Amino acid sequence: MFVLGLTGSIGMGKSTTSRLFRAAGIPVHDADATVHRLYAGAAVDPIGAAFPGVVVDGQVDRTRLGAVVLKDGAAMKRLEAIIHPLVGAAERAFRDRMRASGHALAVLDIPLLLETGAERRVDAVAVVSAPVDVQRQRVLARPGMTEEKLAAILARQMPDAGKRARAHFVIESDYGLEAARRQVLDIIRALAGSRRSH
């Protein structure tokens, strides 16, 4: 099974691109969605113990947690030490299920794929990209987003140019949905062709 890593900085259109792969029949493991589930399940107790006050009504409150970890490198490392092994286990289970059910291609949607060295776990990397002004406009339109929050998030992410340089595929997301869909289908076809030639 060929494993494609999908990534892109905040506001670049990665979630939409992920949905396009799914719509084309390709299974996608979404690391962010996994974290959401963990914040209401297996990660609640260890995060509550590490960061008192961030668990509300039996689940991790992302806003409270963000306020604690976003500007504190040591706190972020503590959080990652709790969450990464749990996400890793979910990802391995997904790979095993997809391989067992005969899928030739699966996608791992990982926001910080290149920043965390996760490219070692995939066969190729696709980066979703858009011009910086489009990115800012998209992100600042999100509820609760501020310039300060955006700056803190971007500080943890590799610059877009660095991601593009390390990608096997770049999906330009600023030309509309249909153009993005065509790029996704081109990648799927290219990978199907490369598998047949091996």
C-alpha positions in Angstrom: 0.0 0.0 0.0 1.3 3.4 -1.0 1.0 6.0 1.8 0.8 9.7 0.8 1.4 12.3 3.5 -0.8 15.4 3.1 0.2 18.6 4.9 0.0 22.4 4.6 0.3 25.4 6.9 -2.8 26.8 8.6 -5.3 28.3 6.2 -3.8 26.7 3.1 -6.8 24.5 2.3 -5.6 21.2 3.6 -9.0 20.1 5.2 -10.8 20.8 1.9 -8.1 18.9 0.0 -8.4 16.0 2.4 -12.2 15.9 1.6 -11.4 15.8 -2.1 -9.2 12.7 -1.6 -12.1 11.0 0.4 -14.6 12.0 -2.3 -12.3 10.2 -4.9 -12.6 7.0 -2.8 -9.1 7.3 -1.1 -9.1 6.5 2.7 -7.7 9.4 4.8 -6.5 9.3 8.3 -7.0 12.8 9.8 -4.6 13.5 12.7 -6.6 16.6 13.8 -9.9 14.6 13.9 -8.1 11.9 15.9 -6.9 14.6 18.4 -10.5 15.8 18.7 -11.6 12.3 19.6 -8.8 11.9 22.1 -9.7 15.2 23.7 -13.0 13.6 24.6 -11.6 10.2 25.4 -8.2 8.6 26.1 -6.3 11.9 26.5 -8.7 13.5 29.0 -7.1 12.2 32.2 -3.4 12.6 31.3 -4.0 16.1 30.0 -6.1 17.1 33.0 -3.4 15.9 35.3 -0.7 17.8 33.3 -2.7 21.0 32.9 -5.1 21.5 35.7 -8.2 23.5 34.7 -8.3 22.6 31.0 -10.9 19.8 31.3 -14.5 21.0 31.3 -17.5 18.6 31.4 -15.3 15.6 30.9 -13.4 16.8 27.9 -10.4 18.9 27.1 -11.4 22.5 26.4 -9.2 23.4 23.3 -9.4 27.1 24.0 -8.2 26.8 27.6 -5.5 24.3 26.6 -4.4 26.6 23.8 -4.1 29.5 26.2 -1.7 27.4 28.3 0.5 25.8 25.6 0.6 28.1 22.6 3.1 30.6 24.0 5.0 28.1 26.3 7.4 25.8 24.5 7.9 23.5 27.5 4.1 23.1 28.0 3.7 22.3 24.3 6.4 19.6 24.6 4.5 18.1 27.6 1.3 18.1 25.6 3.0 16.5 22.6 4.5 13.8 24.8 1.0 12.8 25.9 -0.8 13.2 22.5 1.7 12.0 19.9 1.9 8.3 21.1 -1.9 8.1 21.1 -2.2 9.6 17.6 0.6 7.3 16.4 -1.3 4.2 17.7 -4.5 5.4 15.9 -2.5 5.9 12.7 -0.9 2.5 12.8 -4.3 0.9 13.4 -5.7 2.8 10.4 -2.8 1.6 8.2 -3.3 -2.0 9.2 -7.1 -1.8 8.5 -6.6 -0.2 5.1 -3.8 -2.7 4.1 -6.0 -5.6 5.2 -8.9 -4.3 3.2 -6.8 -4.2 0.0 -6.4 -0.4 -0.5 -3.6 0.5 -2.9 -3.4 4.1 -1.7 -4.1 5.8 1.7 -3.6 9.3 2.8 -2.3 10.5 6.2 -3.5 14.1 6.8 -0.9 15.5 9.3 -0.7 19.3 10.0 2.9 19.3 11.2 4.1 16.5 9.0 7.5 18.0 8.0 8.0 19.8 11.3 7.7 16.5 13.3 9.7 14.3 11.0 6.5 12.3 10.0 7.7 12.3 6.4 9.7 9.2 7.4 6.5 7.3 7.8 5.1 8.1 4.3 6.1 7.2 0.7 5.5 10.7 -0.7 4.5 14.2 0.5 1.8 16.4 -0.9 1.7 20.0 0.3 -1.3 22.3 0.0 -0.3 25.8 -0.7 -1.7 29.3 -1.4 -0.3 32.9 -1.5 0.4 34.4 2.0 -2.3 37.1 1.6 -4.9 34.4 0.8 -3.8 32.4 3.8 -4.0 35.4 6.2 -7.4 36.3 4.9 -8.8 32.8 5.4 -7.3 32.3 8.9 -8.3 35.7 10.2 -11.9 35.1 9.1 -12.1 32.2 11.6 -14.1 32.8 14.8 -11.8 33.7 17.7 -8.7 34.1 15.6 -6.4 37.0 16.2 -3.2 38.4 14.7 -1.4 37.3 17.9 -2.8 33.7 17.7 -1.9 33.4 14.0 1.6 34.6 14.7 2.0 32.0 17.5 0.7 29.2 15.2 2.9 30.3 12.3 6.0 30.4 14.5 5.6 26.6 15.0 5.1 25.9 11.3 7.8 25.6 8.7 7.5 28.4 6.1 5.4 27.5 3.1 8.4 27.8 0.7 10.3 25.2 2.8 7.3 22.8 2.6 7.0 23.3 -1.1 10.7 22.6 -1.6 10.4 19.2 0.3 7.1 18.1 -1.4 6.7 15.5 -4.1 3.4 17.2 -5.1 2.1 20.7 -4.5 -1.6 21.4 -4.6 -2.4 25.1 -5.3 -5.6 25.8 -3.4 -6.3 29.4 -4.5 -7.8 28.6 -7.9 -11.1 27.3 -6.6 -12.5 23.8 -5.7 -12.7 22.4 -9.3 -9.0 23.2 -9.9 -8.1 21.6 -6.6 -10.1 18.5 -7.4 -8.3 18.2 -10.8 -4.9 18.4 -9.0 -6.0 15.7 -6.5 -7.2 13.4 -9.3 -3.9 14.0 -11.2 -1.9 12.9 -8.1 -4.1 9.7 -7.6 -3.5 8.9 -11.3 0.2 9.5 -11.1 0.5 7.3 -8.0 -1.6 4.5 -9.7 0.7 4.7 -12.7 3.9 4.5 -10.6 2.5 1.5 -8.7 1.8 -0.4 -12.0 5.3 0.3 -13.2 7.0 -1.2 -10.1 
